Amino acid sequence: MEIVISGFILGLMGSLHCAGMCGPIALSLPLYGNTLTPKIIGGILYNTGRTITYGIMGAIFGLLGQGLSLVGFQQWISVAMGALMIISVIMPSLFKNINAGNFPIAGWVRKGIQRLFIKKSFGGLFFIGLLNGLLPCGLVYMAIAGAIGTGDATTGTIFMVLFGLGTLPLMLAISMLGNMVSLSIRNKINKLIPVLVVFIGLIFILRGLSLGIPYLSPPEKKLNIEMHMDKGEQTIQEAVHGSCCHTEESKITN
């Protein structure tokens, strides 16, 4: 649960970073209608689109983590993803080549957004949000690392959805009210984001180490219990089925 909540906190605190990166898009959104209500609906649809894309990413990368956990790497994946988060803060130069220019899909996404800007409709705003979620973003990369570290497709999806919901309040406010947070305040709070990323990275590392700390670093058996639940249920079903079959066979024999 703590891991999932950390996704929301990352999105909430990191939304000021989003304001700098995606704020121009939010400020220039072709919100549908001239009254407040349709504008709010349009802003919500845009942010819902982003959140859905993040959720799909969470499912994909959570499934990747789940596949690795099935071969016995769940703990190490959690530790590795946490370490990656911390390294990205301590030695950002290692990741300096990861930018929008290195992703061919980024150009396609931007062209798609530009076309949708022409259409002032609720549907257009929703699809702008869907595409916007695909734009390269360092904060999203950190969230994806977290989704992999969960070691589960469902948990990874929830992690990324909560990440998106965490960014929603500020991004919606920006699209509705303009750039309401001054640059100086954004710069001050942005300095806290690396600290937050390191903190979440430490949570993932502790989780993977299975130190027996309640809630924060559960024992290995508790960490892997969900992986064995399905197997246990299948065993129970087989036992019940076998017992029934055995009873029926006994009746026939008698």
Order of alpha helices (4+ residues) and beta strands (2+ residues): alpha-alpha-alpha-alpha-alpha-alpha-alpha-alpha-alpha-alpha-alpha-alpha
